[in-house]
Amino acid sequence: MTPFVNTVVVGGGQAGLAVSHYLTDHAINHVVLEQADRPADAWRNRRWDSFTLNTPRWQSRVPGVRYGDDDPDGFMPKHEVVAHLDELARRLPVRTRARVTNIRRYGGNGCYVIKTSEGETISARNVVVATGLYQSPKIPALAQDLPSHIKQLHSDTYRNPDQLLPGAVLVVGSAQSGAQIAEELYESGRKVYLATGRAGRTPRRYRGKDANWWFARMGQYDRKVSELPSPKAKFSGKPHISGTKGGHTINLQQFARDGVTLLGRLAGVEGDIVRLKGDLHDNLATADRAEAEFVKAVDSYVASTGMSAPAEALPLLREGFDQGILTELDLAAAGITNVIWATGYDWTP
């Protein structure tokens, strides 16, 4: 006989585990089906070693787990995130190595039939798909034109500098992942070239508070899609910021001061020559402008509410603008033996 449960949750990541937690609280019979060997697979196996959440602990809590009370403003490293999700999963009906291969309606009774890769069939009144939309690493087609001796990794499979071949590194993409990986690489002694995009910048702290505290206080996280500049705005790149080292600001201008060669976006590849767009200074200006807009919003909020917050002037760096705009990069001449694609993820159907 086909087993029946009220609800099947597909996916044992943070979303699926959170759903399971609340179903358990309401005594609703259910099962979580996770295709990997263990829950929280993306956190466990698809983040680099030094990965740290950019949101402080007070903003990153998983329901059903107590943690971070002694350091609510600190930032969780990857291993801590995994440990808390493991703790939660141990109390929930999670089944691993159970990949869902098919979901379909059964007759007219409103139930679903769920089939797994092991040939099992489960019947359920409800199905919650908690697999995430964007799971497939996105790598531009021009990657195929790079010389075969170049080692290529997506940020999804990058782990640490020791993983790379000796030589310089070209990091493509300067949103959160690309900027943080580039910083780790040049601080490890690597020569780094960074192809920038239009991601903004947010200071880690301003006027005595974390940037996320200000965003929460000013209601930014409560905005609806209809209140954004455009519906596409919710998919825009995350600003440069980091939770590592106790949380700090990431500034491409500082990268230039520290010896990183900043580039515009990639336009094409012909042998050892990478063609570049001439938008570097526009990209830097976009990041600077985002920080200026954040500062203006906070200052206006402080003035309008009369709250006490010490005045602060953020450093004004310009070294990125001092770098010439390159339209071509010779990989061989630059000694580049590695390319890391920090170019995000595609929708997984």
FIZA-45100 format. One record per residue (C-alpha): x, y, z. Coordinates in pm, 1 decimal. Example, Ala and Ser with C-alpha at 12.3 -4.5 7.8 and 13.67 -1.06 7.14 Angstrom:
<atoms>
<atom><east>1230.0</east><north>-450.0</north><up>780.0</up></atom>
<atom><east>1367.0</east><north>-106.0</north><up>714.0</up></atom>
</atoms>
This chain:
<atoms>
<atom><east>0.0</east><north>0.0</north><up>0.0</up></atom>
<atom><east>126.6</east><north>348.4</north><up>-85.9</up></atom>
<atom><east>213.3</east><north>533.8</north><up>237.4</up></atom>
<atom><east>19.2</east><north>854.4</north><up>302.9</up></atom>
<atom><east>132.2</east><north>1169.0</north><up>481.0</up></atom>
<atom><east>-36.8</east><north>1502.7</north><up>509.1</up></atom>
<atom><east>258.5</east><north>1693.7</north><up>360.7</up></atom>
<atom><east>575.3</east><north>1614.7</north><up>169.3</up></atom>
<atom><east>849.5</east><north>1876.9</north><up>186.1</up></atom>
<atom><east>1092.1</east><north>1850.1</north><up>-104.8</up></atom>
<atom><east>1436.6</east><north>1970.7</north><up>0.6</up></atom>
<atom><east>1622.2</east><north>1956.4</north><up>331.2</up></atom>
<atom><east>1794.8</east><north>2292.1</north><up>320.6</up></atom>
<atom><east>1721.6</east><north>2584.4</north><up>550.4</up></atom>
<atom><east>1382.2</east><north>2657.4</north><up>392.7</up></atom>
<atom><east>1265.9</east><north>2294.7</north><up>399.9</up></atom>
<atom><east>1383.9</east><north>2247.5</north><up>758.1</up></atom>
<atom><east>1210.2</east><north>2567.3</north><up>866.9</up></atom>
<atom><east>885.2</east><north>2448.0</north><up>708.8</up></atom>
<atom><east>926.2</east><north>2111.4</north><up>881.8</up></atom>
<atom><east>984.5</east><north>2283.5</north><up>1216.3</up></atom>
<atom><east>651.6</east><north>2465.4</north><up>1196.2</up></atom>
<atom><east>466.5</east><north>2158.4</north><up>1070.0</up></atom>
<atom><east>603.9</east><north>1966.8</north><up>1368.3</up></atom>
<atom><east>492.7</east><north>2245.6</north><up>1602.9</up></atom>
<atom><east>140.9</east><north>2204.7</north><up>1465.4</up></atom>
<atom><east>154.5</east><north>1821.7</north><up>1487.6</up></atom>
<atom><east>105.7</east><north>1785.7</north><up>1111.6</up></atom>
<atom><east>217.8</east><north>1449.4</north><up>976.5</up></atom>
<atom><east>486.7</east><north>1506.3</north><up>714.5</up></atom>
<atom><east>823.1</east><north>1399.0</north><up>574.5</up></atom>
<atom><east>1117.0</east><north>1594.6</north><up>433.2</up></atom>
<atom><east>1281.7</east><north>1435.6</north><up>127.9</up></atom>
<atom><east>1642.3</east><north>1544.7</north><up>66.6</up></atom>
<atom><east>1839.2</east><north>1411.8</north><up>-229.4</up></atom>
<atom><east>2184.6</east><north>1458.6</north><up>-71.7</up></atom>
<atom><east>2351.9</east><north>1237.1</north><up>188.4</up></atom>
<atom><east>2288.1</east><north>1494.0</north><up>460.9</up></atom>
<atom><east>2060.9</east><north>1795.5</north><up>505.6</up></atom>
<atom><east>2185.1</east><north>2150.1</north><up>435.9</up></atom>
<atom><east>2387.7</east><north>2025.7</north><up>139.7</up></atom>
<atom><east>2432.9</east><north>2368.5</north><up>-20.9</up></atom>
<atom><east>2575.9</east><north>2514.7</north><up>299.1</up></atom>
<atom><east>2788.9</east><north>2208.3</north><up>359.2</up></atom>
<atom><east>2932.2</east><north>2147.7</north><up>13.1</up></atom>
<atom><east>2876.8</east><north>2453.3</north><up>-205.4</up></atom>
<atom><east>3043.9</east><north>2735.8</north><up>-12.9</up></atom>
<atom><east>3411.4</east><north>2823.4</north><up>16.4</up></atom>
<atom><east>3593.1</east><north>2737.3</north><up>338.0</up></atom>
<atom><east>3605.6</east><north>3087.3</north><up>487.3</up></atom>
<atom><east>3247.5</east><north>3171.7</north><up>389.1</up></atom>
<atom><east>3074.8</east><north>3379.1</north><up>655.0</up></atom>
<atom><east>2721.6</east><north>3513.7</north><up>658.8</up></atom>
<atom><east>2692.8</east><north>3884.2</north><up>581.9</up></atom>
<atom><east>2388.0</east><north>3918.1</north><up>803.3</up></atom>
<atom><east>2444.0</east><north>3940.1</north><up>1181.2</up></atom>
<atom><east>2323.6</east><north>3658.0</north><up>1404.9</up></atom>
<atom><east>2018.1</east><north>3848.8</north><up>1523.1</up></atom>
<atom><east>1900.2</east><north>3852.4</north><up>1162.0</up></atom>
<atom><east>2003.3</east><north>3498.2</north><up>1066.5</up></atom>
<atom><east>1827.3</east><north>3274.0</north><up>1314.1</up></atom>
<atom><east>1685.9</east><north>2938.0</north><up>1209.3</up></atom>
<atom><east>1350.7</east><north>2865.0</north><up>1377.2</up></atom>
<atom><east>1373.3</east><north>2602.1</north><up>1648.1</up></atom>
<atom><east>1742.2</east><north>2656.3</north><up>1729.1</up></atom>
<atom><east>1878.6</east><north>2883.5</north><up>2001.0</up></atom>
<atom><east>2216.1</east><north>3034.7</north><up>1929.7</up></atom>
<atom><east>2408.5</east><north>3358.2</north><up>1918.1</up></atom>
<atom><east>2260.3</east><north>3509.9</north><up>2235.2</up></atom>
<atom><east>2611.6</east><north>3595.3</north><up>2357.0</up></atom>
<atom><east>2705.9</east><north>3763.8</north><up>2027.5</up></atom>
<atom><east>2391.0</east><north>3878.4</north><up>1844.7</up></atom>
<atom><east>2583.5</east><north>4129.6</north><up>1633.2</up></atom>
<atom><east>2847.2</east><north>3876.8</north><up>1520.8</up></atom>
<atom><east>2851.1</east><north>3683.0</north><up>1194.4</up></atom>
<atom><east>2822.1</east><north>3306.1</north><up>1156.1</up></atom>
<atom><east>3090.3</east><north>3116.3</north><up>964.3</up></atom>
<atom><east>2981.3</east><north>2833.0</north><up>736.8</up></atom>
<atom><east>3053.2</east><north>2553.5</north><up>987.2</up></atom>
<atom><east>2831.7</east><north>2720.8</north><up>1245.7</up></atom>
<atom><east>2542.5</east><north>2751.2</north><up>1000.1</up></atom>
<atom><east>2576.3</east><north>2381.0</north><up>913.3</up></atom>
<atom><east>2593.3</east><north>2281.3</north><up>1281.0</up></atom>
<atom><east>2270.8</east><north>2464.2</north><up>1363.3</up></atom>
<atom><east>2089.3</east><north>2317.6</north><up>1064.6</up></atom>
<atom><east>2211.5</east><north>1969.7</north><up>1165.2</up></atom>
<atom><east>2082.8</east><north>2028.1</north><up>1517.3</up></atom>
<atom><east>1743.3</east><north>2124.1</north><up>1380.6</up></atom>
<atom><east>1730.0</east><north>1833.3</north><up>1133.6</up></atom>
<atom><east>1794.0</east><north>1573.9</north><up>1405.6</up></atom>
<atom><east>1456.2</east><north>1658.2</north><up>1557.3</up></atom>
<atom><east>1263.9</east><north>1645.7</north><up>1231.2</up></atom>
<atom><east>1137.5</east><north>1368.3</north><up>997.8</up></atom>
<atom><east>1411.8</east><north>1413.3</north><up>738.3</up></atom>
<atom><east>1496.9</east><north>1137.7</north><up>491.2</up></atom>
<atom><east>1819.5</east><north>1175.0</north><up>296.2</up></atom>
<atom><east>1923.0</east><north>1015.6</north><up>-34.7</up></atom>
<atom><east>1562.0</east><north>1052.5</north><up>-141.5</up></atom>
<atom><east>1555.3</east><north>1247.2</north><up>-466.6</up></atom>
<atom><east>1206.7</east><north>1332.0</north><up>-587.4</up></atom>
<atom><east>1169.7</east><north>1242.8</north><up>-954.4</up></atom>
<atom><east>800.5</east><north>1304.8</north><up>-1014.9</up></atom>
<atom><east>504.2</east><north>1483.4</north><up>-856.4</up></atom>
<atom><east>155.2</east><north>1451.2</north><up>-1001.2</up></atom>
<atom><east>-206.4</east><north>1488.1</north><up>-904.5</up></atom>
<atom><east>-393.3</east><north>1168.3</north><up>-828.6</up></atom>
<atom><east>-745.0</east><north>1152.7</north><up>-966.7</up></atom>
<atom><east>-995.3</east><north>1403.1</north><up>-836.8</up></atom>
<atom><east>-931.2</east><north>1374.6</north><up>-463.4</up></atom>
<atom><east>-679.3</east><north>1659.8</north><up>-459.5</up></atom>
<atom><east>-391.0</east><north>1442.2</north><up>-339.9</up></atom>
<atom><east>-46.7</east><north>1412.5</north><up>-491.1</up></atom>
<atom><east>164.6</east><north>1111.7</north><up>-577.6</up></atom>
<atom><east>535.9</east><north>1164.1</north><up>-521.3</up></atom>
<atom><east>795.1</east><north>926.4</north><up>-664.9</up></atom>
<atom><east>1159.4</east><north>905.8</north><up>-555.2</up></atom>
<atom><east>1477.0</east><north>786.9</north><up>-723.1</up></atom>
<atom><east>1462.1</east><north>472.1</north><up>-508.9</up></atom>
<atom><east>1132.6</east><north>373.9</north><up>-670.8</up></atom>
<atom><east>924.7</east><north>461.5</north><up>-364.6</up></atom>
<atom><east>580.0</east><north>615.4</north><up>-403.8</up></atom>
<atom><east>426.0</east><north>843.7</north><up>-140.0</up></atom>
<atom><east>79.2</east><north>994.9</north><up>-137.2</up></atom>
<atom><east>26.1</east><north>1336.9</north><up>21.6</up></atom>
<atom><east>-242.0</east><north>1599.0</north><up>54.6</up></atom>
<atom><east>12.1</east><north>1882.4</north><up>27.2</up></atom>
<atom><east>356.0</east><north>1927.5</north><up>-130.5</up></atom>
<atom><east>598.9</east><north>2204.9</north><up>-39.1</up></atom>
<atom><east>881.8</east><north>2247.3</north><up>-290.8</up></atom>
<atom><east>1175.9</east><north>2395.5</north><up>-97.8</up></atom>
<atom><east>1454.9</east><north>2337.6</north><up>-346.6</up></atom>
<atom><east>1532.3</east><north>2697.7</north><up>-437.9</up></atom>
<atom><east>1502.0</east><north>2846.4</north><up>-784.0</up></atom>
<atom><east>1863.7</east><north>2928.5</north><up>-857.9</up></atom>
<atom><east>2086.0</east><north>2624.0</north><up>-811.2</up></atom>
<atom><east>2281.9</east><north>2581.2</north><up>-1136.0</up></atom>
<atom><east>2613.4</east><north>2772.0</north><up>-1154.6</up></atom>
<atom><east>2597.6</east><north>3028.3</north><up>-1435.0</up></atom>
<atom><east>2910.4</east><north>3042.0</north><up>-1649.8</up></atom>
<atom><east>2921.8</east><north>3263.7</north><up>-1961.3</up></atom>
<atom><east>2955.6</east><north>3089.6</north><up>-2296.5</up></atom>
<atom><east>3283.7</east><north>3269.9</north><up>-2363.1</up></atom>
<atom><east>3444.2</east><north>3050.4</north><up>-2094.2</up></atom>
<atom><east>3471.8</east><north>2784.5</north><up>-2363.8</up></atom>
<atom><east>3708.0</east><north>3011.5</north><up>-2556.9</up></atom>
<atom><east>3968.6</east><north>3032.6</north><up>-2280.8</up></atom>
<atom><east>4294.2</east><north>2838.2</north><up>-2335.5</up></atom>
<atom><east>4275.7</east><north>2480.1</north><up>-2209.9</up></atom>
<atom><east>4561.8</east><north>2526.7</north><up>-1961.8</up></atom>
<atom><east>4362.5</east><north>2784.4</north><up>-1764.3</up></atom>
<atom><east>4200.9</east><north>2635.4</north><up>-1455.1</up></atom>
<atom><east>3840.0</east><north>2746.0</north><up>-1432.9</up></atom>
<atom><east>3618.7</east><north>2731.6</north><up>-1124.8</up></atom>
<atom><east>3280.8</east><north>2872.8</north><up>-1042.1</up></atom>
<atom><east>3240.4</east><north>3028.6</north><up>-697.1</up></atom>
<atom><east>3017.7</east><north>2726.6</north><up>-628.5</up></atom>
<atom><east>3322.6</east><north>2496.2</north><up>-637.9</up></atom>
<atom><east>3592.8</east><north>2735.1</north><up>-514.3</up></atom>
<atom><east>3712.3</east><north>2642.0</north><up>-163.8</up></atom>
<atom><east>4044.7</east><north>2815.8</north><up>-86.2</up></atom>
<atom><east>4358.1</east><north>2959.1</north><up>-252.5</up></atom>
<atom><east>4547.1</east><north>2627.6</north><up>-225.3</up></atom>
<atom><east>4300.7</east><north>2479.2</north><up>-472.1</up></atom>
<atom><east>4438.7</east><north>2693.0</north><up>-754.6</up></atom>
<atom><east>4734.4</east><north>2656.4</north><up>-986.9</up></atom>
<atom><east>5042.2</east><north>2869.4</north><up>-915.3</up></atom>
<atom><east>5006.6</east><north>3209.0</north><up>-1078.9</up></atom>
<atom><east>4768.9</east><north>3502.2</north><up>-1095.9</up></atom>
<atom><east>4389.4</east><north>3480.6</north><up>-1079.5</up></atom>
<atom><east>4119.2</east><north>3651.6</north><up>-1281.9</up></atom>
<atom><east>3798.1</east><north>3680.2</north><up>-1078.6</up></atom>
<atom><east>3496.5</east><north>3759.2</north><up>-1293.6</up></atom>
<atom><east>3215.2</east><north>3932.5</north><up>-1106.3</up></atom>
<atom><east>3231.1</east><north>4179.6</north><up>-818.9</up></atom>
<atom><east>2911.3</east><north>4128.8</north><up>-622.7</up></atom>
<atom><east>2937.9</east><north>3970.7</north><up>-277.9</up></atom>
<atom><east>3093.4</east><north>3637.0</north><up>-375.5</up></atom>
<atom><east>3340.0</east><north>3775.7</north><up>-627.2</up></atom>
<atom><east>3451.7</east><north>4061.3</north><up>-404.2</up></atom>
<atom><east>3500.2</east><north>3837.2</north><up>-100.3</up></atom>
<atom><east>3689.0</east><north>3570.9</north><up>-296.5</up></atom>
<atom><east>3909.2</east><north>3834.5</north><up>-461.5</up></atom>
<atom><east>3990.5</east><north>3980.9</north><up>-120.2</up></atom>
<atom><east>4081.6</east><north>3638.9</north><up>20.3</up></atom>
<atom><east>4304.1</east><north>3566.9</north><up>-278.7</up></atom>
<atom><east>4505.0</east><north>3887.2</north><up>-277.3</up></atom>
<atom><east>4544.4</east><north>3874.1</north><up>100.2</up></atom>
<atom><east>4688.4</east><north>3523.9</north><up>55.3</up></atom>
<atom><east>4958.4</east><north>3669.7</north><up>-170.0</up></atom>
<atom><east>4804.5</east><north>3607.5</north><up>-511.3</up></atom>
<atom><east>4809.0</east><north>3864.3</north><up>-786.9</up></atom>
<atom><east>4442.5</east><north>3928.7</north><up>-861.3</up></atom>
<atom><east>4262.6</east><north>4080.1</north><up>-1158.5</up></atom>
<atom><east>3896.8</east><north>4158.6</north><up>-1091.1</up></atom>
<atom><east>3642.0</east><north>4208.2</north><up>-1368.8</up></atom>
<atom><east>3388.4</east><north>4437.6</north><up>-1206.3</up></atom>
<atom><east>3014.1</east><north>4477.9</north><up>-1246.6</up></atom>
<atom><east>2749.6</east><north>4720.3</north><up>-1125.0</up></atom>
<atom><east>2708.0</east><north>4595.1</north><up>-768.1</up></atom>
<atom><east>2680.3</east><north>4870.0</north><up>-509.1</up></atom>
<atom><east>2865.8</east><north>4910.0</north><up>-180.9</up></atom>
<atom><east>2735.8</east><north>4935.8</north><up>172.2</up></atom>
<atom><east>2960.4</east><north>5023.4</north><up>467.1</up></atom>
<atom><east>2960.5</east><north>4750.2</north><up>727.8</up></atom>
<atom><east>2900.8</east><north>5003.1</north><up>1004.4</up></atom>
<atom><east>2796.2</east><north>5365.7</north><up>1002.4</up></atom>
<atom><east>2720.5</east><north>5604.1</north><up>1285.8</up></atom>
<atom><east>2767.0</east><north>5332.8</north><up>1546.3</up></atom>
<atom><east>2539.0</east><north>5066.3</north><up>1394.9</up></atom>
<atom><east>2565.4</east><north>4782.3</north><up>1144.9</up></atom>
<atom><east>2430.5</east><north>4856.7</north><up>798.6</up></atom>
<atom><east>2168.8</east><north>4583.5</north><up>834.1</up></atom>
<atom><east>2049.5</east><north>4740.2</north><up>1159.8</up></atom>
<atom><east>1988.4</east><north>5062.7</north><up>972.4</up></atom>
<atom><east>1813.5</east><north>4886.1</north><up>684.7</up></atom>
<atom><east>1584.0</east><north>4708.9</north><up>930.5</up></atom>
<atom><east>1519.4</east><north>5026.2</north><up>1129.5</up></atom>
<atom><east>1435.2</east><north>5224.5</north><up>815.5</up></atom>
<atom><east>1194.9</east><north>4956.3</north><up>688.4</up></atom>
<atom><east>1397.2</east><north>4850.9</north><up>384.3</up></atom>
<atom><east>1333.6</east><north>4481.0</north><up>448.4</up></atom>
<atom><east>959.1</east><north>4540.0</north><up>466.3</up></atom>
<atom><east>928.3</east><north>4678.1</north><up>115.0</up></atom>
<atom><east>707.4</east><north>4499.3</north><up>-135.2</up></atom>
<atom><east>813.7</east><north>4429.3</north><up>-492.7</up></atom>
<atom><east>572.0</east><north>4699.3</north><up>-606.5</up></atom>
<atom><east>771.3</east><north>4952.3</north><up>-402.7</up></atom>
<atom><east>1103.7</east><north>4874.4</north><up>-572.1</up></atom>
<atom><east>1237.6</east><north>5084.4</north><up>-860.9</up></atom>
<atom><east>1138.9</east><north>4797.2</north><up>-1093.2</up></atom>
<atom><east>1034.7</east><north>4430.5</north><up>-1053.5</up></atom>
<atom><east>1383.6</east><north>4330.1</north><up>-1168.1</up></atom>
<atom><east>1539.6</east><north>4515.1</north><up>-875.4</up></atom>
<atom><east>1485.6</east><north>4219.0</north><up>-642.6</up></atom>
<atom><east>1729.3</east><north>4018.8</north><up>-859.1</up></atom>
<atom><east>2003.8</east><north>4283.0</north><up>-860.2</up></atom>
<atom><east>2349.0</east><north>4194.1</north><up>-729.3</up></atom>
<atom><east>2403.6</east><north>4218.2</north><up>-356.6</up></atom>
<atom><east>2625.7</east><north>4506.4</north><up>-241.3</up></atom>
<atom><east>2991.3</east><north>4463.7</north><up>-148.3</up></atom>
<atom><east>3006.3</east><north>4379.8</north><up>221.2</up></atom>
<atom><east>3154.3</east><north>4104.1</north><up>435.0</up></atom>
<atom><east>3093.4</east><north>3923.1</north><up>762.9</up></atom>
<atom><east>3452.5</east><north>3794.1</north><up>787.3</up></atom>
<atom><east>3700.0</east><north>3937.0</north><up>1040.8</up></atom>
<atom><east>3409.3</east><north>4030.9</north><up>1262.7</up></atom>
<atom><east>3242.8</east><north>4213.3</north><up>975.2</up></atom>
<atom><east>3405.1</east><north>4476.2</north><up>756.2</up></atom>
<atom><east>3348.0</east><north>4699.9</north><up>457.2</up></atom>
<atom><east>3462.1</east><north>4581.8</north><up>115.5</up></atom>
<atom><east>3565.0</east><north>4865.9</north><up>-113.6</up></atom>
<atom><east>3695.8</east><north>4817.1</north><up>-466.5</up></atom>
<atom><east>3886.7</east><north>5141.3</north><up>-430.6</up></atom>
<atom><east>4073.9</east><north>4980.4</north><up>-139.6</up></atom>
<atom><east>4136.6</east><north>4676.3</north><up>-359.1</up></atom>
<atom><east>4311.5</east><north>4904.6</north><up>-608.7</up></atom>
<atom><east>4516.9</east><north>5059.5</north><up>-327.4</up></atom>
<atom><east>4619.0</east><north>4707.6</north><up>-220.6</up></atom>
<atom><east>4739.3</east><north>4611.9</north><up>-568.1</up></atom>
<atom><east>4438.9</east><north>4446.7</north><up>-734.0</up></atom>
<atom><east>4405.6</east><north>4530.0</north><up>-1103.6</up></atom>
<atom><east>4046.1</east><north>4632.7</north><up>-1166.5</up></atom>
<atom><east>3884.5</east><north>4570.1</north><up>-1503.5</up></atom>
<atom><east>3558.7</east><north>4634.2</north><up>-1679.1</up></atom>
<atom><east>3323.1</east><north>4355.2</north><up>-1773.9</up></atom>
<atom><east>3433.8</east><north>4078.8</north><up>-2009.8</up></atom>
<atom><east>3335.3</east><north>4122.4</north><up>-2373.7</up></atom>
<atom><east>3504.0</east><north>3826.0</north><up>-2541.8</up></atom>
<atom><east>3799.0</east><north>3588.6</north><up>-2555.7</up></atom>
<atom><east>4037.2</east><north>3527.4</north><up>-2846.0</up></atom>
<atom><east>4316.0</east><north>3288.6</north><up>-2750.9</up></atom>
<atom><east>4514.9</east><north>3444.1</north><up>-2467.3</up></atom>
<atom><east>4349.7</east><north>3782.2</north><up>-2516.4</up></atom>
<atom><east>4046.2</east><north>3875.6</north><up>-2309.1</up></atom>
<atom><east>3855.3</east><north>4170.3</north><up>-2450.4</up></atom>
<atom><east>3706.0</east><north>4406.8</north><up>-2193.6</up></atom>
<atom><east>3436.5</east><north>4669.5</north><up>-2186.4</up></atom>
<atom><east>3547.1</east><north>5020.7</north><up>-2096.2</up></atom>
<atom><east>3301.1</east><north>5053.4</north><up>-1807.7</up></atom>
<atom><east>3539.5</east><north>5024.1</north><up>-1511.1</up></atom>
<atom><east>3504.2</east><north>5381.5</north><up>-1391.2</up></atom>
<atom><east>3127.3</east><north>5367.9</north><up>-1437.0</up></atom>
<atom><east>3118.4</east><north>5053.2</north><up>-1222.7</up></atom>
<atom><east>3329.2</east><north>5215.6</north><up>-951.1</up></atom>
<atom><east>3107.5</east><north>5523.8</north><up>-957.3</up></atom>
<atom><east>2800.6</east><north>5302.5</north><up>-918.0</up></atom>
<atom><east>2946.1</east><north>5144.0</north><up>-603.0</up></atom>
<atom><east>3046.4</east><north>5482.7</north><up>-460.2</up></atom>
<atom><east>2703.4</east><north>5624.8</north><up>-537.0</up></atom>
<atom><east>2527.8</east><north>5338.2</north><up>-357.4</up></atom>
<atom><east>2729.8</east><north>5409.7</north><up>-43.3</up></atom>
<atom><east>2656.1</east><north>5783.3</north><up>-69.4</up></atom>
<atom><east>2284.2</east><north>5712.5</north><up>-103.0</up></atom>
<atom><east>2294.9</east><north>5485.8</north><up>201.8</up></atom>
<atom><east>2473.2</east><north>5754.1</north><up>405.5</up></atom>
<atom><east>2223.0</east><north>6017.7</north><up>294.8</up></atom>
<atom><east>1928.2</east><north>5793.4</north><up>389.0</up></atom>
<atom><east>2068.6</east><north>5720.6</north><up>735.0</up></atom>
<atom><east>2154.1</east><north>6084.7</north><up>800.2</up></atom>
<atom><east>1803.6</east><north>6190.1</north><up>698.2</up></atom>
<atom><east>1649.6</east><north>5923.3</north><up>919.2</up></atom>
<atom><east>1858.9</east><north>6028.1</north><up>1219.1</up></atom>
<atom><east>1766.8</east><north>6393.4</north><up>1164.5</up></atom>
<atom><east>1394.8</east><north>6323.7</north><up>1122.1</up></atom>
<atom><east>1366.8</east><north>6097.7</north><up>1428.0</up></atom>
<atom><east>1597.7</east><north>6292.4</north><up>1655.1</up></atom>
<atom><east>1776.7</east><north>5975.1</north><up>1760.2</up></atom>
<atom><east>2123.3</east><north>5991.4</north><up>1907.6</up></atom>
<atom><east>2389.0</east><north>5860.4</north><up>1667.7</up></atom>
<atom><east>2745.5</east><north>5992.7</north><up>1650.0</up></atom>
<atom><east>2828.1</east><north>6176.3</north><up>1328.3</up></atom>
<atom><east>3073.2</east><north>5998.4</north><up>1100.5</up></atom>
<atom><east>3259.2</east><north>6071.6</north><up>777.7</up></atom>
<atom><east>3347.5</east><north>5762.2</north><up>574.0</up></atom>
<atom><east>3686.8</east><north>5753.1</north><up>400.7</up></atom>
<atom><east>3685.4</east><north>5878.8</north><up>42.8</up></atom>
<atom><east>3906.6</east><north>5654.5</north><up>-169.5</up></atom>
<atom><east>3986.3</east><north>5718.3</north><up>-536.5</up></atom>
<atom><east>4263.0</east><north>5471.6</north><up>-625.9</up></atom>
<atom><east>4039.8</east><north>5272.6</north><up>-861.3</up></atom>
<atom><east>3986.6</east><north>5578.7</north><up>-1078.6</up></atom>
<atom><east>4364.4</east><north>5621.1</north><up>-1098.6</up></atom>
<atom><east>4394.4</east><north>5287.4</north><up>-1279.3</up></atom>
<atom><east>4381.4</east><north>5309.7</north><up>-1655.9</up></atom>
<atom><east>4092.1</east><north>5148.7</north><up>-1838.0</up></atom>
<atom><east>4209.8</east><north>4833.1</north><up>-2013.5</up></atom>
<atom><east>4025.5</east><north>4712.0</north><up>-2321.2</up></atom>
<atom><east>4236.4</east><north>4396.9</north><up>-2351.6</up></atom>
<atom><east>4408.9</east><north>4164.4</north><up>-2107.0</up></atom>
<atom><east>4682.8</east><north>3927.2</north><up>-2220.5</up></atom>
<atom><east>4645.0</east><north>3624.5</north><up>-1992.6</up></atom>
<atom><east>4991.9</east><north>3489.7</north><up>-2067.2</up></atom>
<atom><east>5167.3</east><north>3822.6</north><up>-2015.5</up></atom>
<atom><east>4975.9</east><north>3876.7</north><up>-1690.8</up></atom>
<atom><east>5067.5</east><north>3529.2</north><up>-1566.8</up></atom>
<atom><east>4702.0</east><north>3437.3</north><up>-1519.7</up></atom>
<atom><east>4657.0</east><north>3062.0</north><up>-1479.3</up></atom>
<atom><east>4320.4</east><north>3060.6</north><up>-1301.3</up></atom>
<atom><east>3976.6</east><north>3207.0</north><up>-1366.6</up></atom>
<atom><east>3702.0</east><north>3210.8</north><up>-1103.8</up></atom>
<atom><east>3352.2</east><north>3278.1</north><up>-1230.2</up></atom>
<atom><east>3158.1</east><north>3463.7</north><up>-959.8</up></atom>
<atom><east>2869.6</east><north>3508.2</north><up>-1199.9</up></atom>
<atom><east>2576.2</east><north>3377.6</north><up>-1000.3</up></atom>
<atom><east>2330.5</east><north>3097.5</north><up>-1067.0</up></atom>
<atom><east>2069.7</east><north>3007.4</north><up>-1325.3</up></atom>
<atom><east>1715.6</east><north>2896.9</north><up>-1260.5</up></atom>
<atom><east>1686.0</east><north>2521.5</north><up>-1212.4</up></atom>
<atom><east>1355.0</east><north>2381.9</north><up>-1344.3</up></atom>
</atoms>
